[in-house]
Amino acid sequence: FLFLKKFKLEVDRHSTLNFSTKVPFCKWEGVECDKGRVVRLVLESKSLTGVFAPGSLDRLDQLRVLSLKQNSLSGSIPDLSRLTNLKTLFLCYNAFSGPFPPSLFSLHRLRVLDLSYNKLSGVIPPDITSLPRIYSLLLQGNRFDGSLPPLNQSSLQIFNVSNNLLSGIIPTTTTLSRFNSSSFLGNPELCGPTLSKPCLGAPFFPVTSPVRAPESSSQRQTSEGKVEEKREFRSRKARLVMGLVLAGFFLLLGAIVFFLVRGKKRKEAAEGDSSSRLAPSTVESEKPGRESINRAQQSAEMVRSGKLAFCGGEAQAYALEELLRASAEMLGRGTVGVTYKAVMERQLIVSVKRLDAGCAKLGREEFERRMEALGALRHPNLVPLRAYLQAKEERLLVYEYQPNGSLFSLIH
């Protein structure tokens, strides 16, 4: 009773709410009770103005449904973490401002959340992926910016973030892929296959072009510019240890070559001479002026057709789209492909080997089986295979990055 009266005192300047003390509060308009406790409060289109004051409705701890939509409430949304039984929250078509209310993440029974058409701003917090039962999430018509979190709750069936200021690629999760472009329109810097809008800009690594000569170890050390590495090079013992690590890396690459070549020979023996010739690279025929567009389209195709698999039962440390957005520096060409240093947005650094087209002869299942076998190998002198990718016309191997130059420079 007192909490309802306090709310009315703050926002009902036109006396539209008939909260008379002559009538039990459970019979007030828009109020529904169960055993004398308010479980449902619907005050829609009541010309309510002012601030949703703390210490009022947020104290109704048995509330299941709260709807204040189509009013003129302003200010920030108060802490609602006490409403642990809340399942439905409608605050749309008001003038609420400030960031996304973090208190909502503690409402684990919440199924319907509508904050659309307000003036909320800032990023959509990644913790929004922790709402386990969310069925409807409507955030359109606000001023949210930054990237879209990778929502993947199987319960989510209704979703809209259109007409905000979001940017970057739309995460390729199973859940988000169910929604069409209307859920994302009106965000000029948002991109991805759902919007039929390639994410232009620096691609992860070039799909084409003649491979330039590898940089010398001294050039890479200069570009790294890390004092810690320079100190390591002063220690001969450290050089020898790192030399062994890199030697193990080359041994692992040799094992990969062996598996791939053996698989290729078996395939050729089965298919005969008619299958021994590779199709010419479509990349070499592309015009230089369209290179950036082709790279962006290639990245989008990899996201659609491939899945990043982590070896040895490791948890997924990063998503495929995050890897494809990484800046890349070519380290050199080996027997089966080109190796890149990839720096992701979180400053996570990995080595990525892009296998040549000739390695595509190995069947998909056979490739996966051999990569899992290689990923299970562990030895102090081997750089472990952390993950691999099979996509349409692309195969990538992901290793831990070893930032200490060549074996020659480590020994000498």
KEKE-3310 file (N, C-alpha, C; in steps of 0.2 Angstrom, whole numbers, plus 5000, padded with zeros to 4 digits):
npx = (5004:5009:5020:5014:5007:5017:5023:5013:5012:5024:5023:5010:5004:4993:4983:4977:4977:4966:4968:4961:4959:4948:4945:4950:4967:4970:4960:4962:4963:4971:4978:4983:4981:4987:4984:4984:4996:5004:5004:5003:5004:4997:4999:4995:4997:4993:4996:5007:5020:5037:5050:5054:5053:5066:5063:5049:5039:5049:5050:5040:5040:5034:5029:5024:5021:5024:5019:5022:5020:5019:5018:5025:5037:5053:5071:5083:5081:5077:5085:5080:5082:5077:5065:5063:5054:5049:5042:5038:5041:5036:5042:5041:5040:5042:5052:5064:5081:5099:5110:5109:5099:5108:5103:5094:5099:5099:5087:5081:5070:5064:5055:5049:5055:5053:5060:5059:5059:5064:5076:5088:5105:5123:5132:5125:5125:5137:5132:5119:5117:5116:5103:5092:5079:5074:5062:5056:5064:5065:5072:5073:5073:5081:5096:5107:5124:5140:5145:5135:5130:5133:5120:5112:5102:5092:5078:5074:5063:5057:5064:5072:5083:5083:5085:5095:5112:5121:5136:5148:5150:5136:5134:5136:5127:5117:5104:5103:5103:5091:5083:5076:5081:5074:5075:5087:5088:5092:5103:5117:5130:5131:5134:5134:5129:5115:5110:5113:5125:5141:5155:5165:5183:5198:5202:5204:5215:5224:5217:5222:5234:5252:5264:5274:5291:5297:5298:5313:5320:5325:5318:5305:5307:5310:5298:5290:5294:5296:5301:5303:5306:5318:5326:5326:5332:5345:5349:5357:5353:5339:5337:5341:5331:5319:5322:5321:5308:5303:5308:5301:5289:5291:5292:5280:5273:5279:5273:5260:5261:5265:5253:5244:5249:5250:5236:5232:5238:5231:5218:5220:5224:5212:5203:5209:5217:5209:5204:5216:5220:5220:5208:5210:5215:5203:5205:5216:5212:5205:5202:5213:5206:5195:5198:5197:5183:5181:5188:5181:5169:5173:5177:5164:5158:5165:5161:5148:5149:5158:5165:5173:5183:5188:5202:5206:5196:5196:5189:5179:5188:5187:5177:5173:5170:5177:5190:5191:5191:5202:5218:5231:5248:5259:5270:5277:5280:5276:5277:5264:5256:5252:5258:5252:5253:5240:5231:5220:5205:5205:5218:5223:5234:5238:5245:5241:5239:5235:5230:5235:5227:5229:5228:5215:5211:5210:5197:5183:5179:5190:5200:5195:5197:5211:5215:5210:5218:5231:5229:5228:5240:5253:5268:5283:5292:5284:5273:5256:5242:5228:5216:5205:5198:5186:5180:5170:5180:5191:5204:5210:5223:5225:5237:5246:5255:5272:5283:5297:5305:5317:5324:5337:5341:5339:5348:5360)
npy = (4994:5007:5008:5009:5021:5030:5029:5035:5048:5053:5053:5055:5068:5073:5067:5055:5042:5032:5030:5027:5029:5024:5012:4995:4992:4982:4982:4993:5002:4993:4985:4969:4956:4943:4933:4945:4951:4961:4956:4959:4974:4985:5000:5008:5020:5032:5045:5047:5056:5062:5055:5038:5033:5027:5015:5013:5005:4996:4989:4979:4964:4952:4954:4950:4954:4969:4984:4999:5006:5018:5031:5045:5044:5048:5050:5039:5021:5013:5003:4987:4975:4968:4963:4949:4939:4944:4942:4948:4963:4979:4994:5002:5015:5028:5040:5036:5037:5036:5022:5004:4995:4987:4980:4971:4959:4951:4946:4931:4925:4932:4934:4942:4957:4973:4987:4997:5011:5023:5033:5027:5024:5020:5005:4988:4978:4963:4954:4952:4940:4931:4930:4917:4913:4921:4926:4936:4950:4967:4981:4991:5008:5016:5023:5015:5009:5003:4985:4971:4960:4942:4934:4919:4912:4898:4900:4912:4920:4932:4946:4962:4975:4986:5003:5009:5014:5004:4995:4986:4968:4957:4945:4927:4918:4903:4907:4921:4920:4916:4927:4939:4953:4964:4965:4971:4983:5000:5003:5011:5007:4993:4977:4962:4945:4944:4956:4957:4965:4967:4966:4978:4984:4981:4965:4949:4941:4941:4934:4931:4936:4937:4930:4939:4940:4933:4942:4947:4940:4950:4961:4958:4958:4971:4977:4971:4977:4975:4976:4965:4954:4958:4957:4943:4938:4941:4932:4917:4904:4905:4908:4895:4887:4892:4890:4876:4875:4881:4873:4861:4866:4866:4853:4848:4854:4847:4835:4837:4840:4827:4819:4826:4824:4811:4807:4814:4807:4794:4798:4802:4790:4783:4790:4792:4798:4808:4816:4822:4835:4851:4864:4880:4894:4905:4917:4923:4929:4940:4957:4970:4982:4978:4971:4973:4972:4959:4952:4955:4949:4936:4933:4934:4923:4913:4914:4910:4897:4889:4882:4886:4874:4869:4860:4845:4846:4859:4874:4886:4899:4911:4918:4913:4925:4934:4931:4932:4946:4950:4959:4956:4949:4943:4930:4920:4908:4891:4873:4869:4880:4897:4906:4917:4930:4934:4947:4949:4958:4959:4959:4946:4935:4924:4911:4908:4896:4896:4884:4879:4877:4865:4856:4853:4841:4831:4823:4829:4823:4815:4825:4832:4821:4819:4831:4832:4822:4827:4839:4833:4830:4833:4840:4846:4852:4854:4865:4866:4862:4872:4875:4873:4876:4872:4878:4883:4880:4884:4881:4882:4882:4884:4890:4892:4908:4911:4922:4925:4926:4918:4901:4901:4914:4913:4903:4908)
npz = (5000:5005:4996:4984:4985:4987:4974:4966:4971:4966:4952:4947:4943:4937:4943:4938:4942:4952:4966:4979:4997:5002:4997:4996:4993:4984:4975:4968:4952:4939:4948:4954:4965:4976:4989:4997:4992:4980:4964:4951:4941:4931:4923:4911:4898:4906:4907:4915:4923:4926:4938:4940:4955:4966:4979:4979:4968:4966:4978:4978:4981:4976:4964:4948:4935:4927:4920:4913:4901:4888:4894:4901:4908:4915:4917:4925:4925:4939:4952:4951:4956:4968:4963:4962:4957:4946:4929:4918:4910:4905:4899:4889:4876:4884:4892:4897:4902:4901:4905:4900:4912:4924:4935:4930:4926:4937:4938:4936:4932:4922:4907:4897:4891:4888:4882:4873:4862:4870:4878:4881:4882:4878:4879:4875:4888:4889:4899:4896:4890:4900:4904:4907:4904:4894:4883:4875:4869:4867:4861:4852:4845:4853:4859:4859:4858:4851:4850:4846:4858:4859:4858:4863:4868:4869:4872:4867:4856:4851:4845:4844:4839:4831:4824:4832:4837:4834:4830:4820:4816:4815:4827:4824:4830:4834:4838:4835:4821:4817:4816:4805:4794:4798:4812:4814:4807:4803:4810:4806:4805:4807:4802:4791:4786:4788:4785:4772:4770:4768:4779:4778:4777:4786:4782:4789:4784:4769:4755:4743:4731:4727:4737:4748:4752:4767:4782:4790:4805:4813:4809:4813:4827:4829:4826:4835:4847:4861:4878:4886:4878:4872:4883:4885:4875:4878:4886:4885:4888:4888:4875:4869:4875:4869:4856:4855:4857:4845:4836:4839:4834:4820:4819:4821:4811:4801:4803:4800:4786:4782:4785:4777:4764:4763:4763:4752:4742:4743:4740:4726:4721:4721:4714:4701:4686:4681:4692:4696:4693:4699:4701:4693:4703:4708:4714:4708:4697:4700:4699:4704:4709:4715:4726:4741:4742:4738:4748:4760:4756:4756:4769:4775:4769:4775:4788:4786:4781:4789:4804:4819:4827:4842:4849:4858:4868:4873:4880:4871:4866:4859:4846:4829:4821:4828:4826:4812:4811:4816:4816:4804:4801:4789:4792:4785:4772:4771:4767:4765:4766:4770:4784:4797:4809:4820:4828:4840:4845:4859:4862:4861:4854:4841:4831:4814:4801:4785:4774:4758:4742:4737:4748:4749:4744:4753:4762:4771:4783:4786:4787:4798:4808:4808:4812:4825:4830:4829:4837:4850:4853:4865:4870:4878:4868:4857:4848:4852:4843:4843:4838:4823:4807:4795:4781:4767:4753:4761:4774:4790:4802:4819:4831:4846:4848:4845:4850:4847:4836:4824:4823:4821:4825:4839:4843:4840)
capx = (5000:5013:5024:5010:5005:5023:5024:5008:5014:5030:5022:5003:5003:4987:4978:4973:4976:4961:4970:4957:4960:4942:4944:4956:4972:4970:4955:4963:4963:4978:4982:4980:4984:4987:4984:4986:5002:5003:5008:5002:5003:4997:4997:4997:4993:4990:4999:5012:5026:5042:5055:5052:5057:5067:5059:5042:5037:5054:5049:5035:5044:5030:5027:5026:5020:5024:5018:5021:5021:5015:5018:5031:5042:5060:5076:5086:5077:5080:5087:5074:5085:5072:5059:5065:5049:5046:5042:5036:5042:5035:5043:5042:5036:5043:5057:5069:5088:5104:5113:5105:5099:5112:5100:5089:5103:5098:5080:5082:5063:5062:5054:5048:5058:5052:5063:5059:5057:5065:5082:5093:5111:5128:5132:5121:5130:5137:5128:5112:5117:5115:5096:5091:5073:5071:5058:5055:5068:5064:5077:5073:5071:5085:5103:5112:5130:5144:5144:5129:5132:5132:5114:5112:5098:5087:5072:5073:5059:5055:5070:5073:5087:5083:5085:5100:5118:5125:5141:5151:5146:5131:5136:5133:5125:5111:5098:5102:5103:5084:5079:5078:5085:5070:5077:5093:5089:5092:5110:5121:5137:5130:5134:5134:5125:5108:5108:5116:5130:5148:5159:5171:5188:5204:5200:5208:5221:5223:5215:5225:5241:5258:5266:5280:5296:5296:5302:5319:5319:5327:5313:5300:5309:5309:5291:5287:5296:5294:5307:5304:5309:5325:5330:5326:5338:5352:5351:5358:5349:5332:5338:5341:5324:5314:5324:5318:5300:5302:5310:5295:5284:5292:5291:5272:5271:5281:5268:5254:5262:5265:5246:5240:5251:5247:5229:5231:5239:5226:5213:5221:5224:5205:5199:5212:5220:5204:5204:5222:5221:5217:5205:5214:5213:5198:5207:5221:5209:5201:5205:5215:5202:5189:5201:5194:5176:5181:5190:5175:5164:5176:5176:5157:5157:5168:5157:5142:5150:5163:5164:5179:5183:5194:5205:5208:5191:5196:5183:5179:5191:5185:5172:5176:5170:5182:5197:5192:5191:5209:5223:5236:5254:5262:5276:5281:5276:5278:5276:5257:5252:5255:5257:5250:5252:5234:5230:5212:5203:5207:5225:5225:5238:5238:5247:5236:5241:5230:5232:5235:5221:5230:5227:5208:5210:5208:5190:5181:5179:5197:5203:5194:5200:5218:5216:5209:5223:5236:5227:5228:5248:5256:5275:5287:5295:5279:5268:5250:5237:5223:5209:5205:5192:5184:5174:5170:5186:5196:5205:5214:5225:5227:5242:5249:5260:5278:5285:5304:5310:5318:5328:5344:5343:5339:5354:5366)
capy = (5000:5013:5009:5011:5028:5034:5030:5039:5054:5055:5053:5056:5075:5075:5063:5050:5036:5032:5026:5030:5025:5021:5006:4991:4993:4976:4983:4999:5001:4991:4982:4963:4953:4936:4933:4951:4954:4964:4952:4962:4981:4988:5007:5010:5026:5036:5052:5048:5060:5062:5050:5031:5034:5021:5014:5013:4999:4991:4985:4974:4958:4947:4956:4945:4958:4977:4987:5006:5008:5023:5036:5050:5043:5050:5048:5032:5015:5012:4996:4982:4968:4965:4960:4942:4935:4947:4938:4952:4970:4984:5001:5005:5022:5033:5044:5034:5039:5032:5015:4998:4994:4981:4976:4967:4953:4946:4943:4925:4922:4937:4931:4947:4963:4978:4994:5000:5018:5027:5037:5023:5024:5016:4998:4983:4974:4956:4950:4951:4933:4927:4929:4910:4911:4927:4924:4942:4956:4972:4986:4996:5015:5019:5026:5010:5009:4997:4979:4967:4954:4935:4931:4912:4908:4895:4902:4919:4920:4938:4950:4968:4980:4991:5010:5011:5016:4998:4994:4979:4962:4953:4938:4922:4912:4899:4911:4927:4918:4915:4933:4942:4960:4969:4965:4974:4988:5007:5004:5012:5003:4986:4973:4955:4942:4945:4963:4957:4970:4964:4971:4981:4986:4977:4958:4945:4939:4941:4927:4931:4940:4934:4930:4943:4937:4933:4947:4944:4940:4957:4966:4957:4960:4978:4979:4969:4982:4973:4976:4959:4950:4959:4954:4936:4937:4942:4926:4911:4899:4907:4907:4888:4884:4894:4887:4870:4876:4882:4866:4857:4869:4864:4845:4848:4856:4841:4829:4839:4839:4820:4817:4828:4821:4804:4807:4816:4801:4789:4801:4802:4783:4781:4794:4792:4804:4813:4820:4824:4842:4856:4870:4886:4899:4910:4923:4926:4932:4946:4964:4973:4987:4975:4966:4974:4969:4951:4950:4955:4943:4929:4933:4933:4916:4908:4914:4906:4890:4886:4883:4885:4869:4869:4853:4843:4847:4865:4878:4891:4905:4916:4916:4914:4931:4938:4929:4935:4953:4952:4962:4950:4950:4937:4928:4916:4903:4884:4868:4868:4886:4903:4907:4924:4932:4937:4950:4950:4965:4958:4958:4939:4934:4917:4910:4905:4894:4895:4879:4880:4874:4858:4852:4852:4835:4827:4823:4833:4819:4813:4831:4833:4816:4820:4837:4830:4818:4832:4843:4829:4829:4837:4839:4852:4854:4855:4870:4863:4864:4874:4875:4872:4878:4870:4881:4882:4882:4887:4877:4886:4879:4890:4888:4897:4912:4911:4929:4926:4926:4912:4897:4904:4920:4911:4899:4913)
capz = (5000:5005:4990:4978:4986:4985:4967:4964:4973:4962:4945:4945:4944:4934:4947:4934:4946:4957:4972:4985:5003:5004:4993:4997:4987:4979:4971:4964:4945:4937:4953:4955:4971:4977:4996:4999:4990:4973:4959:4944:4941:4924:4922:4904:4895:4911:4907:4921:4921:4932:4939:4943:4961:4970:4986:4978:4965:4966:4984:4978:4979:4974:4957:4942:4929:4928:4914:4913:4895:4885:4898:4900:4913:4913:4921:4924:4927:4946:4954:4951:4958:4973:4960:4960:4954:4940:4923:4912:4911:4899:4901:4882:4875:4889:4890:4901:4899:4905:4903:4901:4919:4926:4940:4927:4925:4942:4937:4932:4929:4917:4901:4893:4893:4882:4884:4866:4861:4876:4876:4884:4878:4880:4876:4878:4891:4888:4903:4894:4888:4906:4906:4905:4901:4890:4877:4871:4870:4862:4863:4847:4846:4858:4857:4861:4853:4852:4847:4848:4862:4855:4862:4860:4872:4865:4873:4864:4850:4849:4846:4840:4841:4826:4825:4837:4835:4835:4825:4819:4813:4819:4829:4820:4834:4832:4840:4831:4814:4816:4815:4798:4794:4801:4819:4815:4802:4806:4813:4800:4805:4809:4795:4792:4781:4789:4782:4766:4770:4770:4784:4774:4781:4786:4783:4794:4781:4762:4752:4737:4730:4727:4744:4748:4756:4774:4786:4794:4812:4816:4808:4817:4834:4830:4826:4842:4852:4868:4881:4889:4873:4871:4889:4884:4870:4881:4890:4880:4890:4886:4867:4868:4876:4864:4850:4855:4856:4838:4833:4840:4830:4814:4819:4821:4804:4796:4804:4796:4779:4781:4785:4771:4758:4762:4762:4745:4737:4743:4736:4719:4718:4721:4709:4695:4683:4680:4697:4699:4692:4703:4697:4694:4708:4706:4717:4704:4691:4702:4698:4711:4712:4719:4731:4747:4742:4738:4754:4764:4755:4758:4776:4776:4767:4779:4794:4785:4779:4793:4811:4822:4831:4847:4850:4865:4873:4876:4879:4865:4869:4855:4841:4822:4818:4831:4823:4806:4812:4819:4811:4802:4798:4787:4795:4780:4768:4772:4762:4764:4766:4773:4791:4799:4816:4821:4834:4840:4848:4866:4862:4861:4848:4839:4824:4809:4795:4779:4770:4751:4739:4736:4753:4750:4742:4759:4763:4777:4789:4787:4789:4805:4812:4809:4816:4832:4833:4830:4843:4856:4855:4870:4872:4879:4862:4852:4849:4851:4838:4847:4834:4816:4803:4789:4778:4759:4750:4766:4779:4794:4808:4824:4836:4851:4845:4848:4848:4848:4830:4820:4827:4820:4829:4846:4844:4839)
cpx = (5004:5018:5020:5008:5012:5024:5019:5010:5020:5028:5015:5001:4996:4981:4974:4973:4971:4963:4967:4958:4954:4941:4951:4961:4972:4965:4956:4964:4971:4981:4979:4984:4983:4988:4987:4992:5001:5007:5007:5000:5003:4994:4999:4993:4990:4993:5004:5018:5031:5046:5052:5056:5059:5063:5051:5040:5042:5054:5044:5038:5041:5027:5029:5026:5020:5024:5017:5021:5016:5013:5023:5036:5049:5065:5079:5081:5080:5082:5081:5076:5081:5066:5061:5060:5046:5047:5041:5037:5041:5037:5044:5038:5036:5048:5063:5076:5093:5106:5107:5105:5102:5108:5095:5092:5102:5091:5080:5076:5061:5061:5052:5051:5057:5054:5063:5057:5057:5072:5088:5099:5117:5128:5127:5126:5131:5133:5121:5111:5116:5107:5093:5085:5070:5068:5057:5060:5068:5067:5077:5071:5075:5091:5109:5118:5134:5142:5138:5132:5130:5126:5113:5107:5092:5080:5070:5069:5057:5061:5070:5077:5088:5083:5089:5106:5123:5130:5144:5147:5141:5133:5133:5131:5118:5105:5098:5101:5095:5080:5081:5080:5081:5072:5083:5093:5089:5098:5115:5127:5137:5130:5134:5129:5118:5106:5110:5121:5136:5151:5165:5176:5193:5201:5206:5215:5219:5222:5219:5233:5247:5261:5273:5285:5295:5300:5308:5317:5320:5322:5307:5301:5308:5302:5287:5288:5295:5301:5309:5307:5316:5329:5331:5332:5345:5354:5351:5354:5342:5332:5337:5334:5319:5316:5321:5311:5299:5303:5304:5289:5285:5291:5284:5270:5273:5276:5262:5255:5262:5257:5243:5242:5249:5240:5228:5232:5234:5220:5214:5221:5217:5201:5202:5214:5215:5203:5210:5224:5217:5214:5209:5211:5209:5201:5212:5218:5205:5205:5207:5210:5196:5192:5198:5187:5176:5184:5185:5170:5167:5176:5169:5155:5160:5164:5151:5143:5154:5161:5171:5179:5189:5196:5206:5202:5192:5190:5184:5182:5189:5181:5176:5176:5175:5189:5197:5192:5198:5214:5228:5242:5257:5269:5280:5277:5280:5277:5269:5253:5256:5253:5257:5251:5245:5233:5223:5211:5205:5214:5227:5228:5239:5242:5242:5239:5235:5233:5231:5229:5222:5229:5219:5206:5207:5201:5189:5182:5186:5201:5202:5197:5207:5219:5215:5215:5229:5235:5228:5236:5250:5263:5278:5290:5290:5274:5261:5245:5230:5216:5210:5198:5192:5178:5174:5176:5192:5197:5211:5216:5227:5231:5243:5254:5266:5282:5293:5308:5311:5323:5335:5346:5343:5345:5360:5365)
cpy = (5006:5014:5011:5019:5032:5035:5035:5046:5057:5056:5055:5063:5077:5071:5058:5043:5036:5027:5028:5025:5022:5014:5002:4992:4988:4977:4989:4997:4999:4986:4975:4959:4946:4935:4939:4954:4956:4959:4954:4969:4983:4995:5010:5016:5030:5043:5053:5051:5060:5056:5044:5031:5027:5021:5014:5006:4994:4987:4980:4968:4952:4949:4952:4949:4965:4980:4995:5009:5014:5028:5041:5050:5045:5048:5041:5027:5013:5004:4992:4975:4965:4962:4953:4938:4938:4943:4943:4960:4975:4991:5005:5011:5026:5037:5043:5035:5035:5026:5010:4997:4987:4977:4971:4960:4948:4944:4937:4922:4927:4933:4936:4954:4968:4985:4999:5007:5022:5031:5034:5024:5020:5009:4994:4978:4966:4952:4949:4944:4929:4927:4922:4909:4917:4924:4930:4948:4961:4979:4992:5003:5018:5022:5021:5010:5003:4991:4976:4961:4947:4932:4924:4908:4905:4897:4909:4918:4926:4943:4956:4973:4986:4998:5012:5014:5010:4998:4987:4974:4959:4946:4932:4916:4909:4903:4917:4926:4917:4921:4936:4950:4965:4970:4969:4981:4995:5008:5004:5008:4996:4982:4966:4952:4943:4951:4963:4963:4968:4969:4973:4983:4981:4969:4955:4944:4939:4934:4926:4934:4935:4935:4934:4939:4938:4939:4944:4944:4947:4962:4965:4959:4967:4980:4977:4975:4981:4972:4969:4954:4951:4957:4946:4934:4938:4936:4920:4905:4899:4906:4899:4885:4886:4891:4880:4870:4877:4876:4862:4859:4866:4856:4844:4849:4850:4836:4831:4838:4831:4817:4819:4825:4814:4803:4809:4810:4796:4792:4800:4795:4781:4784:4794:4798:4810:4818:4823:4832:4846:4862:4876:4891:4904:4917:4927:4930:4938:4952:4967:4978:4984:4970:4967:4971:4962:4949:4950:4950:4937:4928:4931:4926:4911:4908:4909:4899:4886:4886:4881:4880:4869:4861:4852:4844:4854:4869:4883:4897:4912:4914:4917:4921:4936:4937:4932:4943:4955:4955:4956:4953:4944:4936:4924:4911:4896:4880:4868:4874:4892:4904:4915:4924:4936:4940:4952:4956:4965:4957:4951:4938:4926:4917:4906:4903:4893:4890:4881:4875:4867:4853:4850:4845:4830:4828:4827:4829:4817:4819:4832:4827:4817:4826:4836:4826:4822:4836:4840:4828:4834:4835:4845:4856:4855:4861:4867:4866:4866:4873:4874:4874:4875:4874:4880:4885:4885:4882:4881:4882:4885:4887:4894:4901:4912:4917:4930:4924:4919:4908:4899:4909:4918:4907:4903:4919)
cpz = (5000:4999:4984:4979:4985:4978:4964:4965:4969:4955:4943:4946:4941:4938:4942:4937:4952:4962:4978:4991:5006:5001:4995:4991:4982:4974:4967:4956:4943:4942:4954:4961:4972:4985:4999:4997:4982:4969:4952:4945:4934:4924:4916:4901:4900:4912:4913:4919:4927:4932:4942:4949:4964:4977:4985:4975:4965:4973:4984:4976:4976:4967:4952:4936:4931:4921:4915:4906:4892:4890:4896:4906:4911:4918:4920:4927:4934:4947:4955:4954:4964:4970:4957:4956:4948:4933:4917:4914:4905:4902:4894:4881:4881:4887:4895:4898:4903:4902:4903:4909:4921:4931:4937:4926:4931:4942:4933:4929:4924:4910:4895:4895:4887:4885:4878:4867:4868:4873:4880:4879:4881:4877:4879:4881:4889:4892:4901:4891:4894:4908:4903:4902:4897:4884:4872:4873:4865:4865:4857:4849:4851:4855:4859:4856:4855:4848:4850:4852:4858:4859:4859:4865:4868:4866:4869:4857:4847:4850:4841:4843:4836:4828:4832:4834:4835:4829:4825:4816:4818:4821:4826:4825:4831:4833:4836:4824:4812:4814:4808:4799:4797:4809:4820:4811:4806:4811:4808:4799:4807:4802:4797:4786:4782:4786:4775:4765:4772:4775:4781:4779:4781:4787:4787:4790:4773:4759:4746:4737:4730:4734:4744:4753:4763:4777:4789:4801:4816:4815:4812:4825:4835:4830:4832:4847:4859:4872:4884:4884:4872:4877:4888:4880:4873:4885:4885:4882:4888:4878:4866:4869:4871:4857:4850:4854:4849:4834:4833:4835:4823:4813:4818:4814:4799:4797:4800:4789:4778:4780:4779:4765:4757:4760:4755:4740:4737:4739:4729:4717:4717:4715:4702:4692:4682:4686:4700:4698:4696:4699:4698:4699:4705:4709:4712:4699:4693:4700:4704:4714:4716:4725:4738:4748:4742:4745:4759:4763:4756:4765:4778:4775:4772:4786:4793:4784:4784:4800:4814:4828:4836:4849:4857:4870:4876:4875:4874:4868:4865:4849:4834:4820:4821:4828:4816:4806:4814:4813:4810:4799:4796:4789:4790:4777:4770:4766:4760:4764:4769:4780:4793:4807:4816:4828:4835:4845:4856:4867:4862:4854:4847:4832:4820:4803:4790:4774:4763:4748:4738:4742:4754:4747:4747:4761:4770:4783:4791:4789:4796:4810:4813:4813:4823:4835:4834:4836:4850:4858:4860:4871:4873:4873:4856:4853:4848:4847:4843:4844:4827:4813:4797:4786:4770:4756:4755:4772:4783:4800:4813:4830:4841:4847:4849:4846:4848:4842:4827:4825:4826:4825:4837:4847:4844:4843)
residu = (PHE:LEU:PHE:LEU:LYS:LYS:PHE:LYS:LEU:GLU:VAL:ASP:ARG:HIS:SER:THR:LEU:ASN:PHE:SER:THR:LYS:VAL:PRO:PHE:CYS:LYS:TRP:GLU:GLY:VAL:GLU:CYS:ASP:LYS:GLY:ARG:VAL:VAL:ARG:LEU:VAL:LEU:GLU:SER:LYS:SER:LEU:THR:GLY:VAL:PHE:ALA:PRO:GLY:SER:LEU:ASP:ARG:LEU:ASP:GLN:LEU:ARG:VAL:LEU:SER:LEU:LYS:GLN:ASN:SER:LEU:SER:GLY:SER:ILE:PRO:ASP:LEU:SER:ARG:LEU:THR:ASN:LEU:LYS:THR:LEU:PHE:LEU:CYS:TYR:ASN:ALA:PHE:SER:GLY:PRO:PHE:PRO:PRO:SER:LEU:PHE:SER:LEU:HIS:ARG:LEU:ARG:VAL:LEU:ASP:LEU:SER:TYR:ASN:LYS:LEU:SER:GLY:VAL:ILE:PRO:PRO:ASP:ILE:THR:SER:LEU:PRO:ARG:ILE:TYR:SER:LEU:LEU:LEU:GLN:GLY:ASN:ARG:PHE:ASP:GLY:SER:LEU:PRO:PRO:LEU:ASN:GLN:SER:SER:LEU:GLN:ILE:PHE:ASN:VAL:SER:ASN:ASN:LEU:LEU:SER:GLY:ILE:ILE:PRO:THR:THR:THR:THR:LEU:SER:ARG:PHE:ASN:SER:SER:SER:PHE:LEU:GLY:ASN:PRO:GLU:LEU:CYS:GLY:PRO:THR:LEU:SER:LYS:PRO:CYS:LEU:GLY:ALA:PRO:PHE:PHE:PRO:VAL:THR:SER:PRO:VAL:ARG:ALA:PRO:GLU:SER:SER:SER:GLN:ARG:GLN:THR:SER:GLU:GLY:LYS:VAL:GLU:GLU:LYS:ARG:GLU:PHE:ARG:SER:ARG:LYS:ALA:ARG:LEU:VAL:MET:GLY:LEU:VAL:LEU:ALA:GLY:PHE:PHE:LEU:LEU:LEU:GLY:ALA:ILE:VAL:PHE:PHE:LEU:VAL:ARG:GLY:LYS:LYS:ARG:LYS:GLU:ALA:ALA:GLU:GLY:ASP:SER:SER:SER:ARG:LEU:ALA:PRO:SER:THR:VAL:GLU:SER:GLU:LYS:PRO:GLY:ARG:GLU:SER:ILE:ASN:ARG:ALA:GLN:GLN:SER:ALA:GLU:MET:VAL:ARG:SER:GLY:LYS:LEU:ALA:PHE:CYS:GLY:GLY:GLU:ALA:GLN:ALA:TYR:ALA:LEU:GLU:GLU:LEU:LEU:ARG:ALA:SER:ALA:GLU:MET:LEU:GLY:ARG:GLY:THR:VAL:GLY:VAL:THR:TYR:LYS:ALA:VAL:MET:GLU:ARG:GLN:LEU:ILE:VAL:SER:VAL:LYS:ARG:LEU:ASP:ALA:GLY:CYS:ALA:LYS:LEU:GLY:ARG:GLU:GLU:PHE:GLU:ARG:ARG:MET:GLU:ALA:LEU:GLY:ALA:LEU:ARG:HIS:PRO:ASN:LEU:VAL:PRO:LEU:ARG:ALA:TYR:LEU:GLN:ALA:LYS:GLU:GLU:ARG:LEU:LEU:VAL:TYR:GLU:TYR:GLN:PRO:ASN:GLY:SER:LEU:PHE:SER:LEU:ILE:HIS)
# end
